[in-house]
Amino acid sequence: MELDFIAARLEGLEETIIHKLIDRAQFRVNSIVYIPGQSGFEGSKGKSLLEIRLYYQEEMDAQFGRYRQPEERPFNGDLPLPKRIVQIPDTGLAIDDYNKVNLTGEILTSYIGLVPGICLPGDDRQHGSSVVADVYALQAIAERIHFGSLYVAECKFRDNPDKYIKLIHSKDEEGIIAGLTRKDVEDLIIKRVADKVAYIQTRVNTKVRNVIDPEVILTYYRDYIIPFTKKGELRYLLNRIIETPLPDKRYPPHR
């Protein structure tokens, strides 16, 4: 539960996101894969091809125990229980249900809006491959957002518990967000991401891959990934279990 380690982990996850988005960019937009009822699956109940592919992926992942990890929040709610014993070490988190910080619905909507910005327009008929790339990109983005939401919030709480206990009990959302926000750090992250997108693509073979404009990923980080992370941090803190009251006992335990 050290902020330097958490920041390093988040930096590693941003590189994973960039690579997954580059993989998706080798296909056309293929907008039909996002249209409900156009999947080609019998009995799909009006779901899109992406929704179906995402469910089957998460169904398998759930049986392997993926969603026992706090930062691995699923996009679907009706998933099977794990079929293997998964030992999760003490996370240091203080929340009774990780899904109280689940932002996957908003992540999915934002991602579908991102696709036309990283892919060439049109339809190349590579629908199955497109949604496979979509699923892996979505899971990487969701992991990054939820990891930051949970562990950054807990780390900051531990750094100044009295401050955050007061804000939590008064439900001062603006105050909590103000305490969580460090504009200088956010600006550094956004610039670093744009630089990495440009660098990673320096040797891309444009005969088979579309080169993503770094500005597009910069904008997505600035307008979605960072705000979603802070929104998740807020949800975590508002739902955090406060085991002891403040020393002056004016604030009862929050459960």
N, C-alpha and C positions, 0 to 999 in steps of 0.2 A: 504494500500500500504506500509506495513512494511515487511522488509526482513525476520524477525524472524517468523512472521505469515505465510508468503509464504513458508518458509522452513518447518514449521510444517505441512502445508497442503500437501506439496510434500512427506513428510515422511508418512503421512497417506495414500496417494495414492500408495506408494510403497508396503504397506502391502496388499492393495486391489489387486495389480498386482500379488503378490506372491500367494495369495489364489486362484485367477483365474487360474494361471498356474498349481497349484496343482490339481485343478479340471480337467483341460485338461489332466493331466498326468495319470488319472485313466483309460484312453482309449488308445488303441494302436495308432500308427502313422496314420493309415487309410489314406494313401497317395492318394487314389482315390478321396477323397473329395476335393482335390486341383487341380484336372485335369479337364480342360475345356471340356465340352461335355459329361462328365461321371456322371452327376448329377441324371439322371433318370427322370428329369422333361421334359415334352413335351413343345416344343417351348422355350427351355432355351437359344437359340441363342449361343450355344457354351460356356456358362458360367459354372463354377464349382459349386458344391453344396455349398461350403463356400460363394461364391459370391452371390448366390441366397438367402441364409439364411441371409447374411449380409444386402442385399438390403431390404428384407421384414422387418427386425428389424428396419432399419433406416427409412423406410417408415412410420412405426408406430410411432417411436420416433419423427420424424419431425412433425407429426400431433399434437403431445402433446407439441411441442415447445422446444424440447431438444436443437436444434441447434441455438436457440437464445442466449445460453450461449457462451461466447467467447471461452472457452477452449474445448467445445464440437464440434469438427470439424468432419464432416461426411466423410465416405469413398466413397459415391456416390454423384453425382452432380445433378441428375434429381429427386429431392425429392419434395413432396407436401409442401404447406405452412401450418403453424400451424392452427388448427381448434379451438384452445382455446386462450384466451387473456393471454399473458405471460408478466408480469411486471418484467423487469430486472433493478435492481438498477444501479446507476452510477458506472461503472467499474473503472474509472480513466485511462482507456487506451486511446491512441491517434492514432487510425488507422481507416481508413474508410471502410475497408473490412477485417474481421478476416480470410477469406480464403486465403489472401496473405501469411499467416503463416501456411497453411495446408500442413502437411507432411504425410498424411495418406497413399499415394501410397508407399512411402519408408517404412513406418511402416509395412504395409501388407507384403511386400516382405521379410523384416527382420524376421517377426514373423513366416512365413511359413518355413524359414530356421531354426528357433529355435525349432520347434515341434519335429524333430527327436532326439534332445538332451534331451528332457524332457519326452518323451513317449517311451514305449517299441516298438520294431519293429513289423511289421505285421499288420494284419487286423482282428478286432474283430466283424465286421459287425455293430458296433454301430455308424453308420455314422451320423445319425441325432443328436445324443447326442454329438458327437465330435464337430460338427460345432456350436452347441449352446454354448459349452464351448469356442470355438475359438472366437465367436463373443463377448462374455463378456470379455474375456482376451484382445482382440484387443481394445475394447472401453476403458478399464481401462488404457492400455498402452498409447493410443492416448490422453486421458484426461491428464495424467501426463505430457506427452511431451509438449502439447500445453499450459497447465497451466503454466509450467515453462517458456516456450518460451515467453509468453505474459507478465506475471507479474514480473518475474525476470528481464527481459529486461527493463521494464518501471521503476521498482524500482531503478535499477542501473543508468538509464538515469537521474532520478530525483536527485540521489546522486551527480552526476557530469555532469550537462547538458552542460557546456561549452566544456568539453572534447569530449562528444559524438556528439554534433552538428558539431564540426570540422571534426570528423571522418566520420559522415554521409554525409556532403557536399562534402568531398573529395572522398567519396565511398571507404574508406580505410577498406576493409573487414578484412584484417589481423590485423589491429590495433583494430578493434572492437572486434574480437574474442579474442585477447590478453587481452583486458580490461575486457571481460566477464569471462575469465578462472581463476579459483582458484583451482589449482591442489590439494592442501591440503584438500579442502572441497570435491572435487570429490572422492579422496581416502577414506575419511571417509564414504561417502555415499555408495560406492561400498562394503566396509567391513561390514557396517551395514546391507546391503541387504543380503549378504552371511550369516551373523550370524542369521538373521531372518529366512531365508530359512531353515537353519539347526534346529533352535529352534522350529519353527512351526511344523516341521515334526517329532519331537521326539516321538510323540504318534500316528503316522500314523499306521494304520492297514495294513500291507503289503500284506494281503490276498486280499484286494480290491483296494489298491492304489500302484502305483509305486512311490518310493522315488526319488525325484529329487536331483541330485548332485548340491550342492550350487555353485560349481565352474561354472556350466553352466549359472546360473542366474547372477552371478558376471560378467562373460564375456559378457553376453548380455547387462547388464547395462553399462559396460565400453565401449563396441564397438558400441552400437546402441543408447540406451536411452539417455545417457549423450551427445554424439555427435549430435544426432537429436535435442535435446533441445537447444543446442548452435546454431545449424543451424537455428532453429526457432527464437531464440533471434536475430540473425543477420538479418533475414528477417523482423522481427518486426521493428528493429531500422532503417533499410534502407527505410522502408515504413512509419515510424512514421511522423505524422504531426507536424512540428515545427512551432508553432504559432507566435513566435517572433524571430527576428534576434539577433545575438550576440551584446553586447553593442557597439563594435567598428563599427558595421554595415557593415563589410566586407562580411558577409554571408547573403544573402537574405533568406526569409522564404522558407522552403522546403515543398511542398504540393504534 
